[in-house]
Amino acid sequence: MAESSCAKRWLPLEANPDVMNQFLWGLGVPPNEAECCDVYGLDDELLEVVPKPVLAVLFLYPLTPQSEEERIKLNSETKVQDPSSTVYFMRQTVGNACGTIGLLHAIGNITSLIKLSEGSFLDKFFKSTSSMDPMQRALFLENDREMEVAHSEAATAGETEASVEVNTHFICFTLADGQLYELDGRRSEPISHGASSPNSLLKDAARVIQEMIKKNPDSINFNVIAISKRA
């Protein structure tokens, strides 16, 4: 996703599990800890074939006047999240960085469930930003040259030619304190979608995603990727 107000813009990350896996593994998620997997459909039968347990869900959807109006309205009604919150959340200040921020949201909220490589980029990143508020984390990322280079390499490793002009956006669904949270760096704070559990995370996220898809019946620009724990 690109925003006109963003001073810095990256190339967008492709919704491709292979690209995302290489990206995450290179930054410090051991391949035997977690992997990104395609979710081929949102009905129960197709959800069952997704490797379990699912730790987080990424959703790519089209930006429309309706979705933008809803975001602006919600931002005007919410407060800035307290950095002491148990949900790891950051804002987005770099255009087209939503894919990377979605992955950071996913990994940042499962550090108790997977073991990052000691001293790796992600290990140091989450330790450095743990006590920051969402905007401080965003600015930390914006000024991190190592992440910018890693993102650029991942963005150009996809099957489609990368362009800064896109009209789609990544968000993340994760679990914290028994609640399903929607994490979107373009919003002011996380959104809770009610009670959930490790066993129902994927189905609960699918339910919310289906409602979002219904708002854009004429679009096919949707993609769902699960981050699963490796057995």
C-alpha positions in Angstrom: 0.0 0.0 0.0 1.2 3.5 -0.8 0.0 6.6 0.9 0.6 10.1 -0.7 1.5 11.5 2.7 4.4 9.1 3.2 7.8 10.7 2.5 9.5 7.4 1.9 8.0 4.6 -0.3 9.2 1.1 -0.8 8.3 -1.4 -3.5 5.3 -3.5 -2.4 5.9 -7.1 -1.1 4.2 -9.7 -3.1 1.6 -11.9 -1.5 3.7 -15.0 -2.1 4.5 -17.4 0.8 7.8 -18.5 -0.8 9.0 -14.9 -0.9 7.8 -14.2 2.6 9.4 -17.3 3.9 12.8 -16.4 2.5 12.4 -12.9 3.9 11.5 -14.0 7.4 14.1 -16.8 7.5 16.8 -14.4 6.4 15.8 -12.0 9.2 16.0 -14.5 12.0 13.0 -16.8 12.0 14.5 -20.3 11.8 12.9 -22.4 9.0 12.1 -25.1 11.5 10.1 -22.7 13.7 7.5 -21.1 11.4 6.5 -20.8 7.7 4.0 -18.8 5.6 1.4 -20.9 3.8 -1.3 -20.1 1.2 -4.9 -20.2 2.3 -6.8 -21.4 -0.8 -10.3 -20.7 0.4 -12.3 -19.7 3.5 -14.7 -22.6 3.7 -14.1 -25.1 6.5 -12.9 -27.8 4.1 -10.1 -25.6 2.7 -9.2 -24.2 6.1 -8.6 -27.7 7.4 -5.8 -28.3 5.0 -3.8 -25.3 6.2 -0.8 -26.5 8.4 -1.6 -26.2 12.1 -1.2 -24.7 14.5 -1.8 -21.3 12.8 -0.1 -18.5 14.7 -1.2 -15.5 12.6 -3.0 -14.6 9.4 -2.2 -12.0 6.8 -4.9 -10.6 4.5 -4.4 -8.6 1.3 -7.4 -6.6 0.2 -8.2 -3.8 -2.3 -8.3 -0.2 -1.1 -11.6 1.4 -2.0 -13.3 4.8 -1.2 -15.5 2.9 1.2 -12.6 1.2 3.1 -10.7 4.5 3.2 -13.8 6.4 4.6 -14.2 3.7 7.3 -10.5 3.9 8.3 -10.6 7.7 8.6 -13.7 7.5 10.7 -12.3 4.8 13.0 -9.0 6.7 13.4 -10.9 9.8 14.6 -12.7 7.8 17.2 -9.7 5.9 18.7 -6.9 6.7 21.0 -3.2 6.0 20.6 -2.4 2.5 22.0 -0.6 2.3 25.3 2.9 0.8 24.7 2.4 -1.4 27.8 -0.4 -3.3 25.9 0.2 -7.0 25.4 -0.4 -6.5 21.7 2.7 -5.6 19.7 1.5 -2.9 17.3 3.1 -0.3 15.1 2.0 2.4 12.8 2.9 2.7 9.1 4.9 5.7 7.9 6.5 4.2 4.8 4.5 3.8 1.7 4.1 0.2 0.5 5.6 -1.2 3.7 2.3 -2.9 4.7 3.5 -6.3 3.8 6.6 -6.0 6.0 4.6 -4.4 8.8 2.1 -7.2 8.6 4.9 -9.7 9.0 6.4 -7.7 11.9 2.9 -7.6 13.6 2.7 -11.4 13.1 6.1 -12.3 14.5 6.0 -9.6 17.2 3.0 -11.2 18.7 4.3 -14.8 18.7 7.8 -14.4 20.1 6.7 -16.5 23.1 5.7 -19.3 20.7 8.7 -19.4 18.4 12.4 -19.0 19.0 14.1 -16.3 17.0 17.8 -16.8 16.2 19.8 -15.1 18.9 21.3 -11.8 17.7 19.4 -11.9 14.4 17.8 -8.8 12.9 14.3 -9.6 14.3 15.7 -10.6 17.7 17.4 -7.2 18.0 14.4 -5.3 16.4 11.8 -6.6 18.8 14.1 -6.2 21.8 14.9 -2.6 20.8 11.2 -1.6 20.2 9.5 -3.5 23.0 9.0 -0.4 25.2 8.2 2.0 22.3 4.8 3.3 21.4 3.4 2.5 17.9 4.6 5.7 16.3 8.1 5.3 17.7 8.3 1.8 16.3 7.2 3.1 12.9 10.0 5.7 12.9 12.5 3.2 14.1 11.6 1.0 11.1 11.6 3.9 8.7 15.2 4.7 9.6 16.4 1.1 9.6 18.6 0.7 6.5 19.1 -3.0 7.0 15.3 -3.7 6.9 14.9 -1.4 3.9 17.5 -3.4 2.0 16.0 -6.7 3.0 12.5 -5.5 2.1 13.7 -4.3 -1.3 15.4 -7.7 -2.0 12.2 -9.5 -1.1 10.0 -7.2 -3.1 12.0 -7.8 -6.3 12.1 -11.6 -5.7 8.4 -12.2 -6.6 6.9 -13.5 -9.7 5.3 -10.2 -10.8 7.1 -7.0 -11.6 7.1 -4.7 -8.6 5.7 -1.2 -8.9 5.2 1.5 -6.3 1.7 2.2 -7.7 -0.6 -0.2 -5.9 -4.1 -0.1 -4.5 -4.0 -3.1 -2.2 -3.1 -3.3 1.5 -1.9 -6.0 4.0 -3.3 -6.4 7.5 -2.6 -9.0 10.2 -4.8 -11.0 12.5 -3.3 -12.3 15.7 -4.3 -13.6 19.1 -3.6 -11.9 22.4 -5.3 -12.3 25.8 -7.9 -14.6 24.3 -8.9 -12.0 21.7 -8.7 -11.9 18.0 -7.0 -8.6 17.0 -6.8 -6.9 13.6 -3.6 -5.0 13.2 -3.4 -2.4 10.5 -0.5 0.1 10.6 -2.7 2.7 8.9 -5.1 2.7 11.9 -4.5 4.3 15.3 -4.8 1.2 17.3 -5.5 -2.6 17.1 -9.2 -3.6 16.6 -10.6 -6.5 18.7 -13.0 -8.9 17.0 -13.9 -10.8 20.2 -12.9 -14.0 21.9 -10.7 -16.5 20.1 -8.2 -19.3 20.8 -5.2 -20.9 19.3 -7.4 -23.7 17.9 -10.0 -21.2 16.4 -7.7 -18.4 15.3 -7.8 -19.3 11.6 -11.6 -19.8 11.4 -12.2 -16.6 13.4 -10.0 -14.6 11.2 -11.7 -16.2 8.1 -15.1 -15.1 9.4 -13.9 -11.4 9.7 -12.2 -11.6 6.3 -15.4 -13.0 4.6 -17.3 -9.9 5.9 -14.6 -7.6 4.4 -14.8 -9.4 1.1 -18.6 -9.0 1.0 -18.0 -5.2 1.0 -16.1 -5.5 -2.3 -18.1 -8.0 -4.3 -16.7 -6.8 -7.6 -13.0 -7.3 -6.7 -10.8 -10.3 -7.0 -7.7 -8.7 -5.4 -7.8 -10.7 -2.2 -5.2 -13.0 -0.7 -4.9 -14.9 2.6 -1.7 -16.2 4.0 -1.3 -18.1 7.3 1.8 -18.2 9.4 2.0 -21.7 10.9 4.2 -23.3 13.5 6.5 -25.9 12.0 6.0 -29.4 13.5 
